[in-house]
Amino acid sequence: MTADNSLENHDETPPEFDAWEDPEALVTDQPIRDRMLDVVYQLREPTPVAAIADRVNCDTETARDYLEWFAEAGIVREHPGRPVRYESNRSYLRWRRIERIRTQYTDEEIVAELEAVLGELEDYREQFEVTDPDEVSLLETADANDVEETWKILSEWKTAQKRAELLDAARRDEPPVGGTPGRIDA
C-alpha cells in the first residue's frame, strides 16, 4: 500500500449493513416454481399442503396446484386423506441423477469413473476388513481421539457406494426400478 492508501489515512466510512438485502428476500424473490422444487426435494416424510405453502411462502391453493402437477410428473408422491400430504419421490430423484450422468459424460468417462470408485471401495474394505461400512463399529474401531475421523471415513465410504451404484446404473443404461439400488456388476 502506498502512504495515501493506508488504513490510517482512509476516510471511507464502513458499509451500512442495514442497507444490504435481507437474505430472506433473496430466497423469496425466486419464482414460486423454483421455491416449490427446493422445498419438495427436501420432503422426507408426508407433509400437509399448508406446511409446504408456509415453507415456500405462497398461498395454499398455489402450492396445491404445483404439488398436483409435481405428482403427475412423478416428482412427489401424494398421500390422500385429510389433509392431503406430499413427500418427495426418491426414485424420481435417483432417476434424475442417473440421467444427468448419462447426458454429462461419455460412456468411456462413466466406466473410467466407476472403475476409480470401485478401487476406492476396495481400499475401504481392506482398511476395515469388512465388506460394508455398516459392519464397522465406531466404538470398536476408533480410539477416543479419532472417532470423528473414522466416522468421516465411513461417511465417505457410503457416499462412494452410492456414487458407484449411480454410475453403474448409468453405465447399464437401465431405468431404475422402484429407486432401489442394484448390485454393482462392473
C-alpha positions, -999 to 999 in steps of 0.1 A, spaced: 0 0 0 12 35 -7 11 61 20 -20 76 5 -39 43 7 -30 33 42 -58 24 66 -49 53 89 -54 79 62 -85 63 47 -116 84 51 -141 59 37 -169 50 61 -177 14 69 -206 -1 50 -241 2 63 -252 -34 70 -288 -23 73 -288 -13 37 -279 -48 25 -306 -70 11 -323 -93 35 -313 -129 29 -349 -140 33 -358 -116 4 -332 -132 -18 -349 -166 -13 -385 -154 -17 -376 -134 -49 -371 -167 -67 -401 -178 -89 -426 -199 -69 -419 -229 -90 -382 -229 -81 -390 -224 -44 -415 -253 -46 -389 -276 -61 -364 -266 -35 -389 -275 -7 -403 -307 -23 -368 -321 -29 -363 -319 9 -395 -335 20 -385 -368 37 -420 -376 51 -456 -369 41 -462 -332 47 -495 -313 45 -500 -288 17 -504 -259 42 -470 -267 58 -454 -268 23 -471 -235 14 -457 -219 46 -421 -231 37 -425 -218 2 -441 -186 13 -471 -188 -10 -508 -194 -6 -522 -229 -1 -541 -230 -34 -509 -221 -54 -490 -248 -35 -517 -273 -41 -517 -266 -79 -479 -271 -81 -480 -302 -59 -507 -318 -81 -486 -311 -112 -454 -324 -95 -474 -356 -85 -485 -361 -121 -448 -357 -132 -436 -382 -106 -416 -356 -86 -436 -361 -54 -459 -388 -41 -494 -378 -29 -507 -393 3 -545 -389 1 -566 -382 32 -574 -352 54 -552 -333 50 -536 -344 17 -499 -348 22 -469 -350 -2 -434 -362 0 -405 -363 -25 -403 -393 -47 -368 -407 -41 -369 -430 -71 -376 -399 -93 -346 -381 -78 -324 -411 -83 -335 -413 -120 -327 -376 -125 -292 -382 -111 -287 -411 -134 -300 -392 -164 -277 -362 -156 -247 -386 -155 -257 -400 -189 -260 -366 -205 -229 -350 -190 -204 -378 -196 -195 -402 -223 -197 -440 -218 -159 -441 -215 -159 -414 -188 -186 -432 -169 -168 -465 -170 -135 -448 -160 -151 -431 -130 -168 -463 -120 -135 -482 -121 -119 -455 -99 -148 -456 -74 -147 -494 -73 -110 -491 -64 -119 -467 -36 -144 -492 -23 -119 -520 -23 -95 -498 -4 -121 -492 23 -129 -529 25 -92 -537 30 -87 -509 55 -116 -520 78 -115 -557 68 -153 -558 62 -174 -556 31 -198 -528 42 -194 -496 62 -224 -506 83 -204 -535 96 -179 -512 113 -184 -503 149 -170 -468 157 -166 -479 193 -145 -509 184 -126 -494 155 -116 -459 167 -100 -448 199 -113 -417 217 -90 -394 196 -101 -404 162 -138 -413 164 -146 -383 143 -121 -391 117 -133 -427 115 -169 -415 112 -158 -392 83 -141 -421 65 -172 -443 69 -194 -415 55 -171 -411 25 -173 -449 20 -211 -448 20 -210 -418 -4 -186 -438 -27 -211 -468 -26 -239 -445 -37 -218 -430 -64 -208 -464 -77 -245 -475 -78 -255 -444 -98 -225 -448 -122 -233 -485 -127 -270 -477 -134 -259 -450 -159 -234 -475 -175 -260 -502 -179 -284 -476 -194 -312 -493 -175 -341 -474 -158 -341 -478 -120 -368 -500 -106 -385 -486 -76 -355 -465 -67 -337 -494 -51 -300 -495 -60 -290 -527 -77 -259 -548 -73 -227 -534 -89 -218 -558 -116 -189 -539 -133 
